[in-house]
């Protein structure tokens, strides 16, 4: 469940996303030289209907987050929960921090490039950090193939699990975060971004773990 802290993605299909990345970096002469301001303006000119997500991003960064333990996380795509009779219910996940379970904010040193990981590490040393796993139940006409559509706010919510972080682990093996790996009773929707991520993350994993 790779998640972001805003509930929607910027495009409905991978081709548009790739074109946006090309637009963003069109004027670059090296990674350090990308002018993100110009790139974002060029994306807006070409895709004015995507203004809402750029506004959501801007809102979120008005104030820097002080802790990973206080943010909400959205895996974005719809999935199906399937019962024994084969009936399918579309859902979207959300991780919601459980207030009060976490030890007091350890001073976040925002001058450090990795201050959020450091802050979480310090918190977990002093106690645990918990999140509720929530599902929102989609209604009949809610989209299941469009990650730019976060669904209306009033959808029924159910708490179906809880995640508690008790210690920081640094795995020796590289991990593949493929969002299409699901367990029995859960099925993938036709979201083209979700299926494209399966291939893209495998390529990235191979590059960083096996130098392919
Ligand atoms: C066509 C669309 C997308 C492409 C091509 C893409 C591609 C990638 C790639 C190649 C990585 C590095 C993976 C690795 O090495 O393990 C990555 C990481 C990531 N992606 Fe995407 N992605 C897409 C859509 C999304 C969406 C919809 C989300 C929202 C949930 C998302 C959230 C993330 C996050 C949070 C990471 C960092 C994971 C980590 O901490 O290692 N991506 N993406």
Boltz pocket constraint, residues with backbone or C-beta under 6 A from the ligand:
constraints:
  - pocket:
      binder: B
      contacts: [[A, 2], [A, 3], [A, 4], [A, 9], [A, 13], [A, 14], [A, 17], [A, 74], [A, 75], [A, 76], [A, 77], [A, 147], [A, 175], [A, 176], [A, 177], [A, 193], [A, 196], [A, 197], [A, 200], [A, 201], [A, 204], [A, 205], [A, 208]]
      max_distance: 6.0
